[in-house]
Amino acid sequence: MTILSAAKSTFGYSVPTLVAGGGACGLVAALAAHDAGQEVVVIERDPLPRGSTSMSLGALCAAGSADQARHGVEDNADIFLADVMAKTKGTADPVVARAVGAMSGPMIDWLRERHDVLIALDTNWPPAFGHSRMRMHVTPGRSGADLIDQLLAACDRAEIPIVTNARLTGLFADDRTVAGIRTERPDGSVEDIGCDRLILATCGFGGNHAMIERFIPAMAEARYFGWEGNQGDGIRLGAELGGALADMDAYQGLGLLADPAGIDLNPRFLIEGGIQVNRDGLRFSNELDDVSGQGARVIAQPGSRSWVIYDQRIHANCFDLPQYVQLCEVGGVIHAESLAELADRAGINPVGLAVTLASIPIGETDSWGRSFTGLALAPPFYAARVAGAIFHTQGGLTIDAAARVVDAHGQPFPNLFAGGGAARGISGRGASGYLPGAGLASAMTLGHIAGKFTQSLTEKEVG
Ligand SMILES: Cc1cc2nc3c(=O)[nH]c(=O)nc-3n(C[C@H](O)[C@H](O)[C@H](O)COP(=O)(O)OP(=O)(O)OC[C@H]3O[C@@H](n4cnc5c(N)ncnc54)[C@H](O)[C@@H]3O)c2cc1C
């Protein structure tokens, strides 16, 4: 990663808006820039843009969408901000959290109406894990792969060029102003491209073990289950230029990575009434209070594994999830008529499991603070073995409400923007501030804000 002097640059060509990274953030930024009348080019290090977006469950939280209104869900930026600040214990940047709250709903409406990206409220996701409103939105395929395919198709329809196999490795800049970028091809050749402004959408640093060791040492030995190409390139370049970094220990973890299949189990299994036990058959947490911090809790269990236990009703209710269907197909789910048989086949202590199920306080709240409002689990039973993992880093470049990178004094760089995993998210510090859907919400909303920024728009109009 290098900062090069703009005075020494000779660019093969120049574009008004350059987006680095072709995930959810970069593609939404490109669509927004296009709609703002700017010529835009996306560069992407891989042969095909996929990113962590393609691995995700594709569910994003958003406030104030037209679809929420259609379903009678009252939600807005104030409620969203209050949820974020409560979940992060006040550590999230309120300016960015408010911007995401205010613009996420309109961003979804714009993608639907203007670009035929079919995102709708998921009425199967009740408010949970810190969301006080029903606000998870999904595409019809209910997966990140479907979401990225829809965004790519929209970029294709808008005739936005995406230059693949081009990795951002350097910035040309003088006096805090970016003049262009250096890209490196897989054969080692370099190409320099000029730009009037640059949007960093190269995600976080989950794939960079040295950075994880430095910033999130507690998860250095945990499995990383995100896009390997996310090496923190944009974050490092922005920081070299003088951009401030924040919340670098923040990450999205999950204690629901099916093992050994490597498919993430949707938290809905727990919301619907499932529980998580260790190999002794014992629960070890309130499964619903910290979707992200549950990853570290699972890692702390004997053998670093856990089992999600649920029943036929939950199995049927969740069978609309493509990842779950896939997990069943690859044999990652155990099905048994009795609890004893389930314990035997899963390798869980049968006595511990029986005691655990018998002591679930249906209609009441347990000692961890989980309220069991639904039905008791009943045979036949199901079990899926899961591991804890780190999915995505949430710290990064500090930005303002217009997604401009700012320095340590809060001064924005005039033409450098960041969003998604490259920017500080809305999760505050550590793992526990992560709200479900916040990764894609930040990526797409900040991409939208950065993309539509032009000098003629004031910050108020943008965010
Ligand atoms: C298993 C899993 C499940 C998840 N589920 C959810 C979910 O349901 N809801 C949610 O909100 N979030 C979820 N997340 C988090 C979510 O995926 C991310 O927050 C989001 O995808 C980030 O978007 P992005 O555009 O910043 O990054 P990405 O989608 O990773 O895109 C970054 C792109 O930049 C490219 N790139 C990287 N470096 C360079 C470089 N130097 N030059 C050029 N290109 C580069 C990468 O190849 C990639 O294509 C999940 C993550 C994982 C791993």
The ligand as an SDF file (V2000), in Angstrom:
LIG
                    3D

 53 58  0  0  0  0  0  0  0  0999 V2000
  -21.1490  -15.3990    6.5120 C   0  0  0  0  0  0  0  0  0  0  0  0
  -21.5730  -13.9680    6.6260 C   0  0  0  0  0  0  0  0  0  0  0  0
  -22.8960  -13.6650    6.8710 C   0  0  0  0  0  0  0  0  0  0  0  0
  -23.2940  -12.3340    6.9690 C   0  0  0  0  0  0  0  0  0  0  0  0
  -24.6210  -12.0570    7.0880 N   0  0  0  0  0  0  0  0  0  0  0  0
  -25.0180  -10.7680    7.1030 C   0  0  0  0  0  0  0  0  0  0  0  0
  -26.3970  -10.4390    7.0880 C   0  0  0  0  0  0  0  0  0  0  0  0
  -27.2930  -11.2690    6.9560 O   0  0  0  0  0  0  0  0  0  0  0  0
  -26.7320   -9.1220    7.2000 N   0  0  0  0  0  0  0  0  0  0  0  0
  -25.7960   -8.1170    7.2510 C   0  0  0  0  0  0  0  0  0  0  0  0
  -26.1520   -6.9550    7.3280 O   0  0  0  0  0  0  0  0  0  0  0  0
  -24.4870   -8.4100    7.1880 N   0  0  0  0  0  0  0  0  0  0  0  0
  -24.0750   -9.6940    7.0960 C   0  0  0  0  0  0  0  0  0  0  0  0
  -22.7510   -9.9790    6.9900 N   0  0  0  0  0  0  0  0  0  0  0  0
  -21.8130   -8.8390    6.8720 C   0  0  0  0  0  0  0  0  0  0  0  0
  -21.8990   -8.2860    5.4390 C   0  0  0  0  0  0  0  0  0  0  0  0
  -21.6400   -9.3180    4.5400 O   0  0  0  0  0  0  0  0  0  0  0  0
  -20.9140   -7.1360    5.2610 C   0  0  0  0  0  0  0  0  0  0  0  0
  -21.1440   -6.1660    6.2580 O   0  0  0  0  0  0  0  0  0  0  0  0
  -21.0770   -6.4720    3.8900 C   0  0  0  0  0  0  0  0  0  0  0  0
  -21.1190   -7.4500    2.8820 O   0  0  0  0  0  0  0  0  0  0  0  0
  -19.9490   -5.5050    3.6310 C   0  0  0  0  0  0  0  0  0  0  0  0
  -20.1060   -4.9880    2.3320 O   0  0  0  0  0  0  0  0  0  0  0  0
  -18.8610   -4.3430    1.5960 P   0  0  0  0  0  0  0  0  0  0  0  0
  -19.3300   -3.9000    0.2680 O   0  0  0  0  0  0  0  0  0  0  0  0
  -18.2220   -3.3510    2.5020 O   0  0  0  0  0  0  0  0  0  0  0  0
  -17.8150   -5.5480    1.4620 O   0  0  0  0  0  0  0  0  0  0  0  0
  -17.7510   -6.7860    0.4590 P   0  0  0  0  0  0  0  0  0  0  0  0
  -19.0770   -7.2870    0.0820 O   0  0  0  0  0  0  0  0  0  0  0  0
  -16.7980   -7.7560    1.0600 O   0  0  0  0  0  0  0  0  0  0  0  0
  -17.1070   -6.1670   -0.8390 O   0  0  0  0  0  0  0  0  0  0  0  0
  -15.7650   -5.7040   -0.8520 C   0  0  0  0  0  0  0  0  0  0  0  0
  -15.2170   -5.9150   -2.2390 C   0  0  0  0  0  0  0  0  0  0  0  0
  -13.9720   -5.2410   -2.3530 O   0  0  0  0  0  0  0  0  0  0  0  0
  -13.0680   -6.0660   -3.0380 C   0  0  0  0  0  0  0  0  0  0  0  0
  -11.7210   -5.6360   -2.6700 N   0  0  0  0  0  0  0  0  0  0  0  0
  -11.0690   -5.8450   -1.5090 C   0  0  0  0  0  0  0  0  0  0  0  0
   -9.8600   -5.2650   -1.5550 N   0  0  0  0  0  0  0  0  0  0  0  0
   -9.7440   -4.6800   -2.7720 C   0  0  0  0  0  0  0  0  0  0  0  0
   -8.7350   -3.9140   -3.4030 C   0  0  0  0  0  0  0  0  0  0  0  0
   -7.5670   -3.6270   -2.8140 N   0  0  0  0  0  0  0  0  0  0  0  0
   -8.9480   -3.4650   -4.6700 N   0  0  0  0  0  0  0  0  0  0  0  0
  -10.1280   -3.7410   -5.3220 C   0  0  0  0  0  0  0  0  0  0  0  0
  -11.1180   -4.4750   -4.7620 N   0  0  0  0  0  0  0  0  0  0  0  0
  -10.9370   -4.9230   -3.4850 C   0  0  0  0  0  0  0  0  0  0  0  0
  -13.4270   -7.4620   -2.5910 C   0  0  0  0  0  0  0  0  0  0  0  0
  -12.9540   -8.4360   -3.5050 O   0  0  0  0  0  0  0  0  0  0  0  0
  -14.9530   -7.3810   -2.5510 C   0  0  0  0  0  0  0  0  0  0  0  0
  -15.5220   -7.7040   -3.7890 O   0  0  0  0  0  0  0  0  0  0  0  0
  -22.3360  -11.2970    6.8720 C   0  0  0  0  0  0  0  0  0  0  0  0
  -20.9920  -11.6080    6.6230 C   0  0  0  0  0  0  0  0  0  0  0  0
  -20.6130  -12.9300    6.4910 C   0  0  0  0  0  0  0  0  0  0  0  0
  -19.1780  -13.2310    6.1750 C   0  0  0  0  0  0  0  0  0  0  0  0
  1  2  1  0
  2  3  1  0
  2 52  2  0
  3  4  2  0
  4  5  1  0
  4 50  1  0
  5  6  2  0
  6  7  1  0
  6 13  1  0
  7  8  2  0
  7  9  1  0
  9 10  1  0
 10 11  2  0
 10 12  1  0
 12 13  2  0
 13 14  1  0
 14 15  1  0
 14 50  1  0
 15 16  1  0
 16 17  1  0
 16 18  1  0
 18 19  1  0
 18 20  1  0
 20 21  1  0
 20 22  1  0
 22 23  1  0
 23 24  1  0
 24 25  2  0
 24 26  1  0
 24 27  1  0
 27 28  1  0
 28 29  2  0
 28 30  1  0
 28 31  1  0
 31 32  1  0
 32 33  1  0
 33 34  1  0
 33 48  1  0
 34 35  1  0
 35 36  1  0
 35 46  1  0
 36 37  1  0
 36 45  1  0
 37 38  2  0
 38 39  1  0
 39 40  1  0
 39 45  2  0
 40 41  1  0
 40 42  2  0
 42 43  1  0
 43 44  2  0
 44 45  1  0
 46 47  1  0
 46 48  1  0
 48 49  1  0
 50 51  2  0
 51 52  1  0
 52 53  1  0
M  END
$$$$
